[in-house]
Amino acid sequence: MQRTTSTNDDVVTAARDGAPEGLVIVAEHQTAGRGRLNRQWVSPPGTGLTFSVLLRPAVAEERWTWLPLLTGVALAEACATATGVDVVLKWPNDLLARDRKLGGILATRVESAVVIGIGVNVTTAREDLPVAEATSLLLAGAAAPDREHVLGVALRTLADRYQSWSATGGDPETLRAAYAARCGTLGARIRVALPDGSSLDGTATDIDTDGRLVVETADGEHAVSSGDVVHVRSA
Ligand code: BTN
C-alpha cells in the first residue's frame, strides 16, 4: 500500500479478524511507524522497506521468544545476500552495518499469533536519516540497492528460517548457533538499560536457550530478556 499509519497495526487488525499465517503488508510510507521500547520508526517515503508479517506458530509458546531473533538472523542474511553488505546483529535484533543502525524488528503478540514488523533503510541518503547514528544499505556500500529485490530475498530467507525452525518444534540450538555467528554483542563490553530504569554494565557472554542475553557483571551473571544495549568502546 502507499500510505498507512503502521503496517504492524494493520497486520494486528487482520490477525484479530482471522487472517491466515503468511499475510504480508508492505507500505511505501508509514505516518506513525513504531519501534521497540515505545520509540518511533521514521523512514522517508520510498527509501526503505517497512513491512509486517503474520505468523501463527505451531510450536510451544515458550519458544516464541526466539521469533524476533530468528527474524534478525534472516534479515541479516538477506541483506548480505542481496547487497553484499556485512550485517551484524546487536542483541536482541537491531541490524547494524559498520556499527550503525540499518534496521530493526518489532514483534507484537496478538492472541495466538505473532506480528513481526521489519524496517530497513535501503537507499536513504545521510541527510534523510532520522538520527545521525543510523545508516542505509546504500551508505554502507551497496552499489545500487533495489528495494524490491531486498524484499524478495528477505521474505524467502525468513520463510526458510521459520519453516526449518518450526519443523524442529522450535528447537533453539541451530538458530542459536546462527544467531551467535552474526551477533556483535557477544563478547563485547556493554551497558544494558533495563525496563525498570536500572542498568547493567558488564560483558555479554552468551545467549541462553530462551534467547536471553547473559551478562557477566562485577556481582555475577544476569540473564536479560528485554533492554536497550549499548556496545561500550574501550578508550
Ligand atoms: C526498532 O528497531 O525499534 C524496531 C523498528 C521496527 C519498524 C518496523 S517498520 C514496519 C513495522 N511497522 C511499524 O510500525 N514498525 C515496524
py3Dmol code that shows the C-alpha trace and the ligand (Angstrom):
import py3Dmol

protein = """\
ATOM      1  CA  MET A   1       0.000   0.000   0.000  1.00  0.00           C
ATOM      2  CA  GLN A   2       1.090   3.588  -0.487  1.00  0.00           C
ATOM      3  CA  ARG A   3       0.439   5.013   2.928  1.00  0.00           C
ATOM      4  CA  THR A   4      -0.646   3.740   6.337  1.00  0.00           C
ATOM      5  CA  THR A   5      -0.137   4.571   9.992  1.00  0.00           C
ATOM      6  CA  SER A   6       1.825   1.409  10.796  1.00  0.00           C
ATOM      7  CA  THR A   7       1.990  -1.912   8.956  1.00  0.00           C
ATOM      8  CA  ASN A   8       2.194  -3.622  12.364  1.00  0.00           C
ATOM      9  CA  ASP A   9      -1.163  -2.124  13.350  1.00  0.00           C
ATOM     10  CA  ASP A  10      -2.650  -3.244  10.013  1.00  0.00           C
ATOM     11  CA  VAL A  11      -1.449  -6.817  10.460  1.00  0.00           C
ATOM     12  CA  VAL A  12      -2.569  -6.887  14.121  1.00  0.00           C
ATOM     13  CA  THR A  13      -6.079  -5.905  12.974  1.00  0.00           C
ATOM     14  CA  ALA A  14      -6.008  -8.550  10.240  1.00  0.00           C
ATOM     15  CA  ALA A  15      -4.812 -11.171  12.759  1.00  0.00           C
ATOM     16  CA  ARG A  16      -7.743 -10.372  15.053  1.00  0.00           C
ATOM     17  CA  ASP A  17     -10.039 -10.778  12.027  1.00  0.00           C
ATOM     18  CA  GLY A  18      -8.616 -14.270  11.438  1.00  0.00           C
ATOM     19  CA  ALA A  19      -6.171 -13.629   8.588  1.00  0.00           C
ATOM     20  CA  PRO A  20      -4.000 -16.659   7.756  1.00  0.00           C
ATOM     21  CA  GLU A  21      -0.312 -17.114   8.530  1.00  0.00           C
ATOM     22  CA  GLY A  22       1.905 -15.600   5.855  1.00  0.00           C
ATOM     23  CA  LEU A  23      -0.011 -12.359   5.376  1.00  0.00           C
ATOM     24  CA  VAL A  24       2.497  -9.626   4.460  1.00  0.00           C
ATOM     25  CA  ILE A  25       1.704  -5.908   4.368  1.00  0.00           C
ATOM     26  CA  VAL A  26       4.273  -3.566   2.829  1.00  0.00           C
ATOM     27  CA  ALA A  27       3.947   0.228   2.921  1.00  0.00           C
ATOM     28  CA  GLU A  28       5.731   2.953   0.999  1.00  0.00           C
ATOM     29  CA  HIS A  29       5.087   5.391   3.818  1.00  0.00           C
ATOM     30  CA  GLN A  30       4.126   4.989   7.486  1.00  0.00           C
ATOM     31  CA  THR A  31       2.769   8.042   9.274  1.00  0.00           C
ATOM     32  CA  ALA A  32       3.087   6.521  12.764  1.00  0.00           C
ATOM     33  CA  GLY A  33       5.728   3.790  12.455  1.00  0.00           C
ATOM     34  CA  ARG A  34       6.634   2.269  15.815  1.00  0.00           C
ATOM     35  CA  GLY A  35       9.877   0.857  17.142  1.00  0.00           C
ATOM     36  CA  ARG A  36      10.927  -1.132  20.198  1.00  0.00           C
ATOM     37  CA  LEU A  37      10.712   0.356  23.673  1.00  0.00           C
ATOM     38  CA  ASN A  38       7.957   2.805  22.643  1.00  0.00           C
ATOM     39  CA  ARG A  39      10.147   4.591  20.126  1.00  0.00           C
ATOM     40  CA  GLN A  40       9.092   5.858  16.715  1.00  0.00           C
ATOM     41  CA  TRP A  41      10.287   4.359  13.441  1.00  0.00           C
ATOM     42  CA  VAL A  42      10.795   7.069  10.855  1.00  0.00           C
ATOM     43  CA  SER A  43      11.640   6.267   7.239  1.00  0.00           C
ATOM     44  CA  PRO A  44      11.385   8.801   4.393  1.00  0.00           C
ATOM     45  CA  PRO A  45       8.854   7.522   1.802  1.00  0.00           C
ATOM     46  CA  GLY A  46      10.301   5.360  -0.940  1.00  0.00           C
ATOM     47  CA  THR A  47      13.764   4.903   0.593  1.00  0.00           C
ATOM     48  CA  GLY A  48      13.351   1.971   2.942  1.00  0.00           C
ATOM     49  CA  LEU A  49      11.479  -1.257   3.489  1.00  0.00           C
ATOM     50  CA  THR A  50       8.655  -1.136   6.015  1.00  0.00           C
ATOM     51  CA  PHE A  51       6.629  -4.318   6.221  1.00  0.00           C
ATOM     52  CA  SER A  52       4.944  -6.701   8.638  1.00  0.00           C
ATOM     53  CA  VAL A  53       4.354 -10.435   8.541  1.00  0.00           C
ATOM     54  CA  LEU A  54       1.722 -12.535  10.314  1.00  0.00           C
ATOM     55  CA  LEU A  55       2.900 -15.777  11.926  1.00  0.00           C
ATOM     56  CA  ARG A  56       0.779 -18.364  13.673  1.00  0.00           C
ATOM     57  CA  PRO A  57       3.478 -20.579  15.199  1.00  0.00           C
ATOM     58  CA  ALA A  58       2.606 -24.223  15.741  1.00  0.00           C
ATOM     59  CA  VAL A  59       5.435 -24.698  18.243  1.00  0.00           C
ATOM     60  CA  ALA A  60       5.158 -24.424  22.044  1.00  0.00           C
ATOM     61  CA  GLU A  61       4.605 -20.862  23.243  1.00  0.00           C
ATOM     62  CA  GLU A  62       7.703 -20.797  25.437  1.00  0.00           C
ATOM     63  CA  ARG A  63       9.761 -20.993  22.221  1.00  0.00           C
ATOM     64  CA  TRP A  64       8.188 -17.886  20.680  1.00  0.00           C
ATOM     65  CA  THR A  65      10.766 -15.644  22.352  1.00  0.00           C
ATOM     66  CA  TRP A  66      13.069 -16.772  19.545  1.00  0.00           C
ATOM     67  CA  LEU A  67      10.922 -15.304  16.755  1.00  0.00           C
ATOM     68  CA  PRO A  68      12.384 -11.756  16.799  1.00  0.00           C
ATOM     69  CA  LEU A  69      15.906 -13.224  16.927  1.00  0.00           C
ATOM     70  CA  LEU A  70      15.090 -15.646  14.094  1.00  0.00           C
ATOM     71  CA  THR A  71      13.855 -12.673  12.064  1.00  0.00           C
ATOM     72  CA  GLY A  72      17.066 -10.790  12.836  1.00  0.00           C
ATOM     73  CA  VAL A  73      19.175 -13.686  11.557  1.00  0.00           C
ATOM     74  CA  ALA A  74      17.056 -13.982   8.393  1.00  0.00           C
ATOM     75  CA  LEU A  75      17.189 -10.240   7.676  1.00  0.00           C
ATOM     76  CA  ALA A  76      20.935 -10.034   8.272  1.00  0.00           C
ATOM     77  CA  GLU A  77      21.457 -12.973   5.901  1.00  0.00           C
ATOM     78  CA  ALA A  78      19.091 -11.480   3.321  1.00  0.00           C
ATOM     79  CA  CYS A  79      20.691  -8.017   3.320  1.00  0.00           C
ATOM     80  CA  ALA A  80      24.120  -9.616   2.905  1.00  0.00           C
ATOM     81  CA  THR A  81      22.925 -11.939   0.115  1.00  0.00           C
ATOM     82  CA  ALA A  82      21.023  -9.230  -1.769  1.00  0.00           C
ATOM     83  CA  THR A  83      23.599  -6.442  -1.499  1.00  0.00           C
ATOM     84  CA  GLY A  84      26.910  -7.810  -0.192  1.00  0.00           C
ATOM     85  CA  VAL A  85      26.750  -5.550   2.888  1.00  0.00           C
ATOM     86  CA  ASP A  86      28.031  -7.240   6.047  1.00  0.00           C
ATOM     87  CA  VAL A  87      25.232  -7.036   8.618  1.00  0.00           C
ATOM     88  CA  VAL A  88      25.777  -7.674  12.311  1.00  0.00           C
ATOM     89  CA  LEU A  89      23.106  -8.126  14.991  1.00  0.00           C
ATOM     90  CA  LYS A  90      23.012  -6.099  18.182  1.00  0.00           C
ATOM     91  CA  TRP A  91      21.013  -8.042  20.758  1.00  0.00           C
ATOM     92  CA  PRO A  92      18.158  -8.621  20.513  1.00  0.00           C
ATOM     93  CA  ASN A  93      17.508  -7.738  16.881  1.00  0.00           C
ATOM     94  CA  ASP A  94      18.980  -4.462  15.688  1.00  0.00           C
ATOM     95  CA  LEU A  95      20.589  -4.751  12.256  1.00  0.00           C
ATOM     96  CA  LEU A  96      23.924  -2.928  12.182  1.00  0.00           C
ATOM     97  CA  ALA A  97      26.209  -2.133   9.271  1.00  0.00           C
ATOM     98  CA  ARG A  98      29.585  -0.568  10.031  1.00  0.00           C
ATOM     99  CA  ASP A  99      28.413  -0.139  13.646  1.00  0.00           C
ATOM    100  CA  ARG A 100      25.418   1.976  12.651  1.00  0.00           C
ATOM    101  CA  LYS A 101      21.751   1.053  12.791  1.00  0.00           C
ATOM    102  CA  LEU A 102      20.483  -0.181   9.446  1.00  0.00           C
ATOM    103  CA  GLY A 103      17.193  -1.691  10.533  1.00  0.00           C
ATOM    104  CA  GLY A 104      15.073  -3.046  13.336  1.00  0.00           C
ATOM    105  CA  ILE A 105      12.383  -5.554  14.206  1.00  0.00           C
ATOM    106  CA  LEU A 106       9.273  -5.169  16.346  1.00  0.00           C
ATOM    107  CA  ALA A 107       7.388  -8.302  17.422  1.00  0.00           C
ATOM    108  CA  THR A 108       3.843  -7.991  18.762  1.00  0.00           C
ATOM    109  CA  ARG A 109       1.895 -10.842  20.291  1.00  0.00           C
ATOM    110  CA  VAL A 110      -1.780 -10.903  19.313  1.00  0.00           C
ATOM    111  CA  GLU A 111      -3.905 -13.756  20.639  1.00  0.00           C
ATOM    112  CA  SER A 112      -2.431 -16.966  19.145  1.00  0.00           C
ATOM    113  CA  ALA A 113      -0.377 -15.083  16.550  1.00  0.00           C
ATOM    114  CA  VAL A 114       2.782 -13.006  16.365  1.00  0.00           C
ATOM    115  CA  VAL A 115       3.131  -9.954  14.129  1.00  0.00           C
ATOM    116  CA  ILE A 116       6.691  -9.274  13.048  1.00  0.00           C
ATOM    117  CA  GLY A 117       7.393  -5.758  11.775  1.00  0.00           C
ATOM    118  CA  ILE A 118      10.592  -5.020   9.923  1.00  0.00           C
ATOM    119  CA  GLY A 119      12.150  -1.708   8.945  1.00  0.00           C
ATOM    120  CA  VAL A 120      15.336  -1.447   6.853  1.00  0.00           C
ATOM    121  CA  ASN A 121      16.934   1.698   5.444  1.00  0.00           C
ATOM    122  CA  VAL A 122      17.800   0.862   1.845  1.00  0.00           C
ATOM    123  CA  THR A 123      18.568   3.904  -0.326  1.00  0.00           C
ATOM    124  CA  THR A 124      18.277   6.577   2.373  1.00  0.00           C
ATOM    125  CA  ALA A 125      20.783   9.422   1.965  1.00  0.00           C
ATOM    126  CA  ARG A 126      22.735  10.636   5.006  1.00  0.00           C
ATOM    127  CA  GLU A 127      20.757  13.893   5.266  1.00  0.00           C
ATOM    128  CA  ASP A 128      17.441  11.994   5.232  1.00  0.00           C
ATOM    129  CA  LEU A 129      18.280   9.598   8.052  1.00  0.00           C
ATOM    130  CA  PRO A 130      16.168  10.240  11.160  1.00  0.00           C
ATOM    131  CA  VAL A 131      19.180  10.026  13.508  1.00  0.00           C
ATOM    132  CA  ALA A 132      22.890  10.566  12.932  1.00  0.00           C
ATOM    133  CA  GLU A 133      23.769   7.078  14.271  1.00  0.00           C
ATOM    134  CA  ALA A 134      21.741   5.345  11.528  1.00  0.00           C
ATOM    135  CA  THR A 135      22.798   4.123   8.115  1.00  0.00           C
ATOM    136  CA  SER A 136      21.326   2.601   4.958  1.00  0.00           C
ATOM    137  CA  LEU A 137      22.418  -0.225   2.658  1.00  0.00           C
ATOM    138  CA  LEU A 138      23.473   2.432   0.142  1.00  0.00           C
ATOM    139  CA  LEU A 139      25.608   4.312   2.689  1.00  0.00           C
ATOM    140  CA  ALA A 140      27.094   1.028   3.926  1.00  0.00           C
ATOM    141  CA  GLY A 141      28.482   0.283   0.466  1.00  0.00           C
ATOM    142  CA  ALA A 142      25.758  -1.418  -1.598  1.00  0.00           C
ATOM    143  CA  ALA A 143      26.205  -0.276  -5.208  1.00  0.00           C
ATOM    144  CA  ALA A 144      22.587   0.298  -6.251  1.00  0.00           C
ATOM    145  CA  PRO A 145      20.356  -1.476  -3.743  1.00  0.00           C
ATOM    146  CA  ASP A 146      16.953  -2.370  -5.132  1.00  0.00           C
ATOM    147  CA  ARG A 147      14.149  -2.396  -2.553  1.00  0.00           C
ATOM    148  CA  GLU A 148      12.029  -4.996  -4.358  1.00  0.00           C
ATOM    149  CA  HIS A 149      14.980  -7.339  -4.688  1.00  0.00           C
ATOM    150  CA  VAL A 150      15.923  -6.954  -0.996  1.00  0.00           C
ATOM    151  CA  LEU A 151      12.275  -7.520  -0.007  1.00  0.00           C
ATOM    152  CA  GLY A 152      12.003 -10.682  -2.110  1.00  0.00           C
ATOM    153  CA  VAL A 153      15.212 -12.155  -0.669  1.00  0.00           C
ATOM    154  CA  ALA A 154      14.146 -11.135   2.856  1.00  0.00           C
ATOM    155  CA  LEU A 155      10.752 -12.854   2.598  1.00  0.00           C
ATOM    156  CA  ARG A 156      12.274 -16.039   1.158  1.00  0.00           C
ATOM    157  CA  THR A 157      15.024 -16.167   3.784  1.00  0.00           C
ATOM    158  CA  LEU A 158      12.558 -15.525   6.595  1.00  0.00           C
ATOM    159  CA  ALA A 159      10.218 -18.253   5.289  1.00  0.00           C
ATOM    160  CA  ASP A 160      13.137 -20.740   5.069  1.00  0.00           C
ATOM    161  CA  ARG A 161      14.399 -19.982   8.578  1.00  0.00           C
ATOM    162  CA  TYR A 162      10.860 -20.087  10.035  1.00  0.00           C
ATOM    163  CA  GLN A 163       9.966 -23.376   8.332  1.00  0.00           C
ATOM    164  CA  SER A 164      13.208 -25.084   9.422  1.00  0.00           C
ATOM    165  CA  TRP A 165      12.760 -23.869  12.997  1.00  0.00           C
ATOM    166  CA  SER A 166       9.079 -24.912  13.043  1.00  0.00           C
ATOM    167  CA  ALA A 167       9.973 -28.350  11.658  1.00  0.00           C
ATOM    168  CA  THR A 168      12.169 -28.983  14.734  1.00  0.00           C
ATOM    169  CA  GLY A 169       9.376 -27.904  17.096  1.00  0.00           C
ATOM    170  CA  GLY A 170      11.201 -24.628  17.715  1.00  0.00           C
ATOM    171  CA  ASP A 171      14.438 -26.263  18.896  1.00  0.00           C
ATOM    172  CA  PRO A 172      16.680 -23.276  19.667  1.00  0.00           C
ATOM    173  CA  GLU A 173      20.082 -24.906  19.095  1.00  0.00           C
ATOM    174  CA  THR A 174      20.558 -24.474  15.324  1.00  0.00           C
ATOM    175  CA  LEU A 175      19.144 -20.999  15.482  1.00  0.00           C
ATOM    176  CA  ARG A 176      21.250 -20.123  18.499  1.00  0.00           C
ATOM    177  CA  ALA A 177      24.417 -21.022  16.584  1.00  0.00           C
ATOM    178  CA  ALA A 178      23.349 -18.965  13.557  1.00  0.00           C
ATOM    179  CA  TYR A 179      22.420 -16.051  15.813  1.00  0.00           C
ATOM    180  CA  ALA A 180      25.707 -16.197  17.727  1.00  0.00           C
ATOM    181  CA  ALA A 181      27.687 -16.206  14.476  1.00  0.00           C
ATOM    182  CA  ARG A 182      26.059 -12.903  13.447  1.00  0.00           C
ATOM    183  CA  CYS A 183      25.846 -11.250  16.865  1.00  0.00           C
ATOM    184  CA  GLY A 184      28.242  -8.361  17.540  1.00  0.00           C
ATOM    185  CA  THR A 185      27.072  -8.113  21.157  1.00  0.00           C
ATOM    186  CA  LEU A 186      28.567 -11.440  22.274  1.00  0.00           C
ATOM    187  CA  GLY A 187      31.968 -10.888  23.826  1.00  0.00           C
ATOM    188  CA  ALA A 188      31.527  -7.104  23.883  1.00  0.00           C
ATOM    189  CA  ARG A 189      31.657  -4.757  26.855  1.00  0.00           C
ATOM    190  CA  ILE A 190      28.113  -3.466  27.116  1.00  0.00           C
ATOM    191  CA  ARG A 191      25.721  -1.317  29.074  1.00  0.00           C
ATOM    192  CA  VAL A 192      22.084  -2.517  29.121  1.00  0.00           C
ATOM    193  CA  ALA A 193      19.275  -0.147  30.086  1.00  0.00           C
ATOM    194  CA  LEU A 194      16.580  -2.309  31.671  1.00  0.00           C
ATOM    195  CA  PRO A 195      12.810  -1.674  31.520  1.00  0.00           C
ATOM    196  CA  ASP A 196      12.714  -0.794  35.272  1.00  0.00           C
ATOM    197  CA  GLY A 197      15.091   2.139  34.698  1.00  0.00           C
ATOM    198  CA  SER A 198      18.179   0.410  36.126  1.00  0.00           C
ATOM    199  CA  SER A 199      21.171  -0.627  34.046  1.00  0.00           C
ATOM    200  CA  LEU A 200      23.847  -3.295  33.938  1.00  0.00           C
ATOM    201  CA  ASP A 201      27.487  -2.823  32.960  1.00  0.00           C
ATOM    202  CA  GLY A 202      29.459  -5.882  32.020  1.00  0.00           C
ATOM    203  CA  THR A 203      30.421  -8.311  29.288  1.00  0.00           C
ATOM    204  CA  ALA A 204      27.894 -10.156  27.114  1.00  0.00           C
ATOM    205  CA  THR A 205      28.929 -13.795  27.451  1.00  0.00           C
ATOM    206  CA  ASP A 206      26.107 -15.895  25.998  1.00  0.00           C
ATOM    207  CA  ILE A 207      22.609 -16.233  24.582  1.00  0.00           C
ATOM    208  CA  ASP A 208      20.636 -18.699  26.693  1.00  0.00           C
ATOM    209  CA  THR A 209      18.097 -21.260  25.425  1.00  0.00           C
ATOM    210  CA  ASP A 210      15.282 -18.681  25.751  1.00  0.00           C
ATOM    211  CA  GLY A 211      17.167 -16.123  23.639  1.00  0.00           C
ATOM    212  CA  ARG A 212      18.055 -14.012  26.700  1.00  0.00           C
ATOM    213  CA  LEU A 213      21.356 -12.172  26.819  1.00  0.00           C
ATOM    214  CA  VAL A 214      23.686 -13.374  29.563  1.00  0.00           C
ATOM    215  CA  VAL A 215      25.695 -10.502  31.039  1.00  0.00           C
ATOM    216  CA  GLU A 216      28.633 -11.025  33.371  1.00  0.00           C
ATOM    217  CA  THR A 217      28.959  -8.107  35.794  1.00  0.00           C
ATOM    218  CA  ALA A 218      31.033  -7.470  38.916  1.00  0.00           C
ATOM    219  CA  ASP A 219      28.296  -9.105  41.028  1.00  0.00           C
ATOM    220  CA  GLY A 220      27.665 -12.176  38.888  1.00  0.00           C
ATOM    221  CA  GLU A 221      25.674 -13.377  35.868  1.00  0.00           C
ATOM    222  CA  HIS A 222      22.368 -11.855  34.763  1.00  0.00           C
ATOM    223  CA  ALA A 223      20.005 -13.170  32.061  1.00  0.00           C
ATOM    224  CA  VAL A 224      18.292 -10.221  30.372  1.00  0.00           C
ATOM    225  CA  SER A 225      15.058 -10.725  28.421  1.00  0.00           C
ATOM    226  CA  SER A 226      14.424  -7.094  27.425  1.00  0.00           C
ATOM    227  CA  GLY A 227      16.563  -3.983  27.297  1.00  0.00           C
ATOM    228  CA  ASP A 228      18.493  -1.478  25.267  1.00  0.00           C
ATOM    229  CA  VAL A 229      22.115  -2.469  24.693  1.00  0.00           C
ATOM    230  CA  VAL A 230      24.977  -0.084  24.038  1.00  0.00           C
ATOM    231  CA  HIS A 231      28.292  -1.545  22.913  1.00  0.00           C
ATOM    232  CA  VAL A 232      30.885   0.246  25.025  1.00  0.00           C
ATOM    233  CA  ARG A 233      34.094   1.095  23.227  1.00  0.00           C
ATOM    234  CA  SER A 234      37.311   0.837  25.227  1.00  0.00           C
ATOM    235  CA  ALA A 235      39.334   4.092  25.178  1.00  0.00           C
TER     236      ALA A 235
END
"""
ligand_1 = """\
16
BTN
C 13.195 -0.950 16.268
O 14.369 -1.115 15.946
O 12.900 -0.191 17.193
C 12.134 -1.710 15.541
C 11.668 -0.965 14.336
C 10.562 -1.691 13.589
C 9.991 -0.839 12.488
C 9.027 -1.600 11.620
S 8.643 -0.719 10.143
C 7.371 -1.852 9.775
C 6.678 -2.153 11.087
N 5.649 -1.168 11.365
C 5.920 -0.444 12.452
O 5.210 0.464 12.912
N 7.088 -0.835 12.971
C 7.679 -1.942 12.233
"""
view = py3Dmol.view(width=600, height=400)
view.addModel(protein, "pdb")
view.setStyle({"model": 0}, {"cartoon": {"style": "trace"}})
view.addModel(ligand_1, "xyz")
view.setStyle({"model": 1}, {"stick": {}})
view.zoomTo()
view.show()
